[in-house]
Amino acid sequence: MQRVTVNAWQIGLVFKNEEYVRMITTGTYWFWKGEQVYKYDITQPFAAPTDLRLLLENEELKSVLDVVEVGDGQLVLRFENGLLKQVLTTGIYAFWKSILKNRFVRVNIGETDIPEEVDRNLFQHPLLVPYLRSLSVEPYEKAALFMDGRVVKILTGGTYYWWKNSSSIALVRIDTRVQQLEINGQEILTRDKAALRLNAWVQYAVENIERAVLANKAYDQQLYVALQLALREYVGGFTLDELLEKKEELAAAVKERVETIAAGLGVSLMSFGVRDIILPGEVRAIMNQVLVAEKKAQANSILRREETAQTRSLLNTARLMEDNAILWKMKEMEYVERIAEKISSISIQGNGALLDQLKGIFSKG
């Protein structure tokens, strides 16, 4: 005979000739040769020594077990005293009923979305991660969620989780921040056949992701072409001189023409501007000549005004000196002084009359 002791945290299963006979609990037992006892820790999952389904036909044994059967396309999350302890896949499982309280959450992973009863805080749990897939959307993005090739919903910023299954999942992301598109090197003919090269820019933001992604392909390229054509249409309607006069209106006119098209693309135009209007070399040379001529004409006009003012001043001075002998004499002295500043020495040749004339000049009169 053999002696077997079953402790308080254990349960024993007695087999005879490989057939289940009975269950024993806490105590000491004696068994004949040919009988075999399997002892189990009731705080651990039950690992059946033979086919579990056969053992569960015994109602006594079945009553002390929590039995869970997991079908295809399912998972069962086993919580022990509120903590996730195991993720059960397809099969049949048994757990001892004990002071450890088991709770089971059954989920259908054939449905891609994760039910609310699964705590989001568990999505990073090492036991659950192998069964999940995740995609992130930046705070400044919106994304169209495609499942099996069709759009399901529009996602905003955040991290999203789905069950791993046969369904395909893809995101088409759109940056919703204000973006700038450069429209450079546009060679356009004016109405009078002057060839210009324009550099422009536009700032825009995507407001309707359904239109931008689902209803249109390459919305940014379409926006570029629309702006390009609007520029050509506007510039081609004016002569070069008219265009240069209306250049302040150019940006507003083009923006207004394209706004309706942009709305159809799901885009809102924030601002549009023309950075450069580059003229051909020949036209630039002619315009430079015109500019130089205009500046020369302005300079000549200023000189003529100054000469007129000087003449008027001299005339006024002459009138004053005509009526005032002292003022006349002072003016003579001023000119003599200026002449003297230029002379280093004086050699006088002549008779006494010349000396008398010089004396007369320096006399008070």
C-alpha positions as CSV (number, residue, x, y, z in Angstrom):
1,M,0.0,0.0,0.0
2,Q,1.0,3.6,-0.4
3,R,0.3,6.6,1.8
4,V,-0.8,9.9,0.2
5,T,-1.3,13.2,2.0
6,V,-3.4,15.9,0.5
7,N,-2.9,19.4,1.8
8,A,-5.4,22.2,2.3
9,W,-4.5,23.9,-1.0
10,Q,-4.6,20.6,-3.0
11,I,-7.1,18.2,-4.6
12,G,-6.2,14.7,-5.5
13,L,-7.6,12.6,-8.4
14,V,-7.5,8.9,-8.0
15,F,-7.0,6.7,-11.1
16,K,-7.1,2.9,-11.2
17,N,-5.8,1.1,-14.3
18,E,-5.7,4.5,-16.0
19,E,-9.4,5.2,-15.4
20,Y,-10.7,8.0,-13.2
21,V,-12.2,6.7,-9.9
22,R,-12.8,9.6,-7.5
23,M,-11.6,12.9,-6.1
24,I,-10.0,13.3,-2.7
25,T,-9.6,16.5,-0.6
26,T,-7.5,17.5,2.5
27,G,-6.4,14.4,4.5
28,T,-4.2,11.3,4.5
29,Y,-5.1,8.3,2.4
30,W,-3.9,4.7,1.8
31,F,-4.1,3.1,-1.6
32,W,-3.5,-0.3,-3.0
33,K,-1.0,-1.1,-5.6
34,G,-2.4,-0.3,-9.0
35,E,-4.0,2.9,-7.8
36,Q,-2.5,6.2,-8.8
37,V,-3.1,9.6,-7.3
38,Y,-2.5,12.9,-9.0
39,K,-2.3,15.9,-6.7
40,Y,-3.1,19.4,-8.0
41,D,-2.5,22.9,-6.6
42,I,-5.9,24.5,-6.7
43,T,-4.3,28.0,-7.2
44,Q,-3.0,26.8,-10.6
45,P,-4.8,26.0,-13.8
46,F,-5.9,22.3,-14.0
47,A,-3.8,20.3,-16.4
48,A,-5.8,17.1,-16.9
49,P,-3.8,13.8,-17.0
50,T,-6.1,12.4,-19.6
51,D,-8.8,13.8,-21.9
52,L,-10.5,16.7,-20.1
53,R,-13.8,16.1,-21.8
54,L,-14.0,12.5,-20.4
55,L,-13.1,13.8,-16.9
56,L,-15.8,16.4,-17.1
57,E,-18.5,13.7,-17.4
58,N,-18.0,13.3,-13.7
59,E,-20.4,15.8,-12.1
60,E,-18.5,15.9,-8.8
61,L,-15.2,16.9,-10.5
62,K,-17.0,19.3,-12.8
63,S,-18.6,21.1,-9.9
64,V,-15.2,22.2,-8.5
65,L,-13.9,23.5,-11.8
66,D,-14.5,26.6,-14.0
67,V,-14.6,25.2,-17.5
68,V,-14.1,27.5,-20.5
69,E,-14.4,26.4,-24.1
70,V,-13.0,28.8,-26.7
71,G,-14.2,28.5,-30.3
72,D,-12.5,29.4,-33.6
73,G,-12.2,33.2,-34.0
74,Q,-12.4,33.8,-30.3
75,L,-10.2,34.7,-27.4
76,V,-11.0,34.5,-23.7
77,L,-9.3,36.8,-21.2
78,R,-8.9,35.2,-17.8
79,F,-8.7,37.6,-14.9
80,E,-7.6,36.3,-11.5
81,N,-8.7,38.6,-8.6
82,G,-9.0,41.4,-11.2
83,L,-5.6,40.9,-12.8
84,L,-5.2,39.6,-16.4
85,K,-3.4,36.2,-16.0
86,Q,-4.0,34.4,-19.3
87,V,-5.3,34.8,-22.8
88,L,-7.0,31.6,-23.9
89,T,-7.1,30.6,-27.6
90,T,-9.1,27.8,-29.3
91,G,-9.6,24.8,-27.0
92,I,-11.1,23.7,-23.7
93,Y,-9.7,24.8,-20.3
94,A,-10.4,24.1,-16.7
95,F,-9.5,26.1,-13.5
96,W,-10.0,25.1,-9.9
97,K,-12.6,27.0,-7.9
98,S,-10.7,28.4,-5.0
99,I,-10.1,31.6,-3.0
100,L,-8.8,33.0,-6.3
101,K,-11.7,34.5,-8.1
102,N,-11.6,33.8,-11.8
103,R,-13.4,36.1,-14.3
104,F,-13.6,35.4,-18.0
105,V,-14.1,37.9,-20.9
106,R,-14.9,36.3,-24.2
107,V,-14.2,38.4,-27.4
108,N,-14.8,37.7,-31.0
109,I,-11.6,38.5,-32.9
110,G,-13.4,38.0,-36.2
111,E,-14.8,41.4,-35.6
112,T,-11.9,43.8,-36.0
113,D,-13.1,46.4,-33.5
114,I,-12.2,45.8,-29.8
115,P,-15.3,45.9,-27.5
116,E,-15.5,48.5,-24.7
117,E,-15.5,45.7,-22.1
118,V,-11.8,45.2,-22.8
119,D,-10.0,47.8,-20.7
120,R,-7.9,50.1,-22.9
121,N,-5.2,50.0,-20.3
122,L,-4.6,46.4,-21.2
123,F,-3.7,47.1,-24.8
124,Q,0.0,47.3,-23.8
125,H,-0.1,44.2,-21.6
126,P,2.5,41.6,-22.8
127,L,-0.1,38.9,-22.8
128,L,-2.5,40.8,-25.1
129,V,0.0,42.6,-27.4
130,P,0.5,39.5,-29.7
131,Y,-3.2,39.6,-30.6
132,L,-3.5,43.3,-31.3
133,R,-2.4,45.6,-34.1
134,S,-2.1,49.4,-33.8
135,L,-1.8,52.5,-35.9
136,S,-1.1,56.1,-34.8
137,V,-2.4,59.4,-36.2
138,E,-0.5,62.5,-35.3
139,P,-2.4,65.4,-33.6
140,Y,-2.1,67.5,-36.8
141,E,-3.4,64.7,-39.0
142,K,-6.7,63.2,-40.1
143,A,-6.8,59.7,-41.5
144,A,-9.2,57.7,-43.6
145,L,-9.5,54.2,-42.2
146,F,-9.8,51.5,-44.9
147,M,-10.9,48.0,-43.9
148,D,-10.8,45.3,-46.6
149,G,-10.5,48.1,-49.2
150,R,-13.5,50.3,-48.1
151,V,-13.6,53.4,-46.0
152,V,-15.0,52.8,-42.6
153,K,-14.4,56.1,-40.7
154,I,-12.3,59.2,-40.4
155,L,-9.8,59.2,-37.5
156,T,-8.3,62.2,-35.7
157,G,-5.1,62.3,-33.7
158,G,-4.5,59.3,-31.4
159,T,-3.4,55.6,-31.3
160,Y,-6.0,53.0,-32.4
161,Y,-6.1,49.3,-31.8
162,W,-7.7,46.4,-33.6
163,W,-7.7,42.6,-33.3
164,K,-5.3,40.7,-35.5
165,N,-7.4,38.7,-38.0
166,S,-7.7,38.2,-41.7
167,S,-9.1,41.7,-42.4
168,S,-6.8,44.2,-44.0
169,I,-6.4,47.6,-42.4
170,A,-4.8,50.7,-43.9
171,L,-4.7,54.4,-43.2
172,V,-4.5,57.3,-45.6
173,R,-3.2,60.2,-43.7
174,I,-3.7,63.9,-44.5
175,D,-1.7,66.7,-42.9
176,T,-4.3,69.3,-41.8
177,R,-1.7,72.0,-41.0
178,V,-1.3,75.0,-43.3
179,Q,1.0,74.0,-46.2
180,Q,2.7,76.1,-48.9
181,L,2.8,75.1,-52.5
182,E,5.4,76.8,-54.8
183,I,4.4,77.7,-58.4
184,N,7.7,78.8,-59.9
185,G,9.0,79.4,-63.4
186,Q,5.6,80.0,-65.1
187,E,6.3,81.4,-68.6
188,I,3.3,83.3,-69.8
189,L,2.5,85.5,-72.8
190,T,0.6,88.8,-72.2
191,R,-2.1,89.9,-74.7
192,D,0.6,91.9,-76.6
193,K,2.8,88.8,-76.8
194,A,5.3,89.9,-74.1
195,A,6.9,86.8,-72.6
196,L,6.9,86.9,-68.8
197,R,8.1,84.5,-66.1
198,L,6.2,84.4,-62.9
199,N,7.0,82.9,-59.5
200,A,4.0,82.5,-57.2
201,W,3.0,80.6,-54.0
202,V,-0.1,79.6,-52.2
203,Q,-0.9,78.6,-48.6
204,Y,-3.7,76.1,-48.1
205,A,-5.1,73.6,-45.6
206,V,-7.2,70.4,-46.1
207,E,-10.6,70.9,-44.5
208,N,-12.6,68.0,-46.0
209,I,-10.6,64.7,-46.0
210,E,-13.4,62.8,-47.7
211,R,-13.2,65.1,-50.8
212,A,-9.4,65.3,-50.7
213,V,-8.8,61.6,-50.4
214,L,-11.9,59.7,-51.6
215,A,-13.4,62.0,-54.3
216,N,-10.1,63.2,-55.8
217,K,-6.7,61.7,-56.6
218,A,-3.6,63.8,-56.0
219,Y,-5.6,66.8,-54.8
220,D,-2.3,68.8,-54.4
221,Q,-1.4,68.3,-58.0
222,Q,-4.9,69.3,-59.1
223,L,-4.6,72.5,-57.0
224,Y,-1.3,73.3,-58.6
225,V,-2.7,72.9,-62.2
226,A,-5.8,75.0,-61.3
227,L,-3.6,77.9,-60.0
228,Q,-1.3,77.6,-63.0
229,L,-4.2,77.9,-65.5
230,A,-5.8,80.8,-63.5
231,L,-2.5,82.6,-63.7
232,R,-2.2,82.1,-67.4
233,E,-5.8,83.2,-68.0
234,Y,-5.5,86.4,-66.0
235,V,-2.1,87.4,-67.3
236,G,-3.0,86.6,-70.9
237,G,-6.0,89.0,-70.7
238,F,-3.8,92.2,-70.3
239,T,-1.0,93.9,-72.2
240,L,2.3,94.3,-70.4
241,D,1.6,97.9,-69.4
242,E,-1.9,97.0,-68.2
243,L,-0.5,94.1,-66.2
244,L,2.2,96.2,-64.5
245,E,-0.5,98.7,-63.5
246,K,-2.8,96.0,-62.1
247,K,-0.1,93.8,-60.5
248,E,-1.5,94.6,-57.0
249,E,-4.8,93.0,-58.1
250,L,-3.2,89.9,-59.7
251,A,-3.0,87.8,-56.5
252,A,-6.5,88.5,-55.3
253,A,-8.0,87.9,-58.8
254,V,-6.3,84.5,-59.2
255,K,-7.2,83.4,-55.6
256,E,-10.8,84.2,-56.2
257,R,-10.9,82.2,-59.5
258,V,-9.5,79.1,-57.8
259,E,-11.4,79.1,-54.5
260,T,-14.4,77.2,-55.9
261,I,-12.1,74.5,-57.5
262,A,-10.2,74.3,-54.2
263,A,-13.4,73.7,-52.2
264,G,-14.2,70.8,-54.5
265,L,-10.8,69.3,-53.7
266,G,-11.5,69.6,-50.0
267,V,-9.0,72.4,-49.7
268,S,-9.3,76.0,-48.3
269,L,-7.0,78.7,-49.7
270,M,-5.4,80.8,-47.0
271,S,-3.4,83.2,-49.1
272,F,-1.9,83.5,-52.6
273,G,0.8,85.8,-53.8
274,V,3.1,86.5,-56.8
275,R,6.7,86.7,-55.6
276,D,8.3,87.8,-58.9
277,I,7.3,89.1,-62.4
278,I,10.5,88.6,-64.5
279,L,10.6,90.5,-67.8
280,P,12.7,89.4,-70.9
281,G,16.1,91.0,-71.2
282,E,15.1,93.2,-74.2
283,V,12.1,94.5,-72.3
284,R,14.1,95.2,-69.2
285,A,16.7,97.1,-71.2
286,I,13.9,99.3,-72.8
287,M,12.3,99.9,-69.4
288,N,15.6,100.8,-67.9
289,Q,16.1,103.4,-70.7
290,V,12.7,104.8,-70.1
291,L,13.4,105.0,-66.4
292,V,16.8,106.8,-67.0
293,A,15.0,109.3,-69.3
294,E,12.4,110.0,-66.8
295,K,15.0,110.6,-64.1
296,K,17.0,112.9,-66.4
297,A,13.8,114.9,-67.2
298,Q,13.1,115.2,-63.4
299,A,16.7,116.4,-62.8
300,N,16.5,118.9,-65.6
301,S,13.3,120.3,-64.2
302,I,14.9,120.7,-60.8
303,L,17.9,122.4,-62.3
304,R,15.7,124.8,-64.3
305,R,13.8,125.7,-61.1
306,E,17.1,126.3,-59.3
307,E,18.4,128.6,-62.1
308,T,15.1,130.5,-62.2
309,A,15.4,131.0,-58.4
310,Q,19.0,132.2,-58.7
311,T,18.1,134.7,-61.5
312,R,15.2,136.0,-59.5
313,S,17.5,136.5,-56.5
314,L,20.1,138.3,-58.6
315,L,17.4,140.6,-60.0
316,N,16.2,141.5,-56.6
317,T,19.8,142.2,-55.5
318,A,20.3,144.5,-58.5
319,R,17.2,146.4,-57.7
320,L,18.3,147.0,-54.2
321,M,21.8,148.1,-55.2
322,E,20.3,150.5,-57.8
323,D,18.5,152.4,-55.1
324,N,21.3,152.1,-52.5
325,A,24.9,153.4,-53.3
326,I,26.3,152.0,-50.0
327,L,25.0,148.5,-50.9
328,W,26.5,148.9,-54.4
329,K,29.9,149.8,-52.9
330,M,29.8,146.8,-50.5
331,K,29.0,144.5,-53.4
332,E,32.0,145.9,-55.3
333,M,34.2,145.3,-52.3
334,E,32.9,141.7,-52.0
335,Y,34.0,140.9,-55.6
336,V,37.3,142.7,-55.2
337,E,37.9,140.5,-52.1
338,R,37.1,137.4,-54.0
339,I,39.5,138.4,-56.8
340,A,42.2,139.3,-54.3
341,E,42.0,135.8,-52.7
342,K,43.1,134.3,-56.1
343,I,46.1,136.7,-56.5
344,S,49.4,136.0,-54.9
345,S,51.2,139.2,-56.1
346,I,50.3,142.4,-58.0
347,S,52.6,144.2,-60.5
348,I,51.3,147.7,-61.4
349,Q,52.5,149.5,-64.5
350,G,51.1,152.8,-65.6
351,N,50.8,156.4,-64.8
352,G,49.5,158.2,-61.8
353,A,46.0,158.0,-63.1
354,L,45.8,154.2,-62.4
355,L,46.8,154.7,-58.8
356,D,44.1,157.3,-58.4
357,Q,41.6,154.8,-59.8
358,L,42.6,152.1,-57.3
359,K,42.3,154.6,-54.5
360,G,38.9,155.5,-55.7
361,I,37.8,151.8,-55.5
362,F,38.9,151.5,-51.9
363,S,37.6,154.9,-50.8
364,K,34.3,155.1,-49.0
365,G,32.8,156.9,-52.0
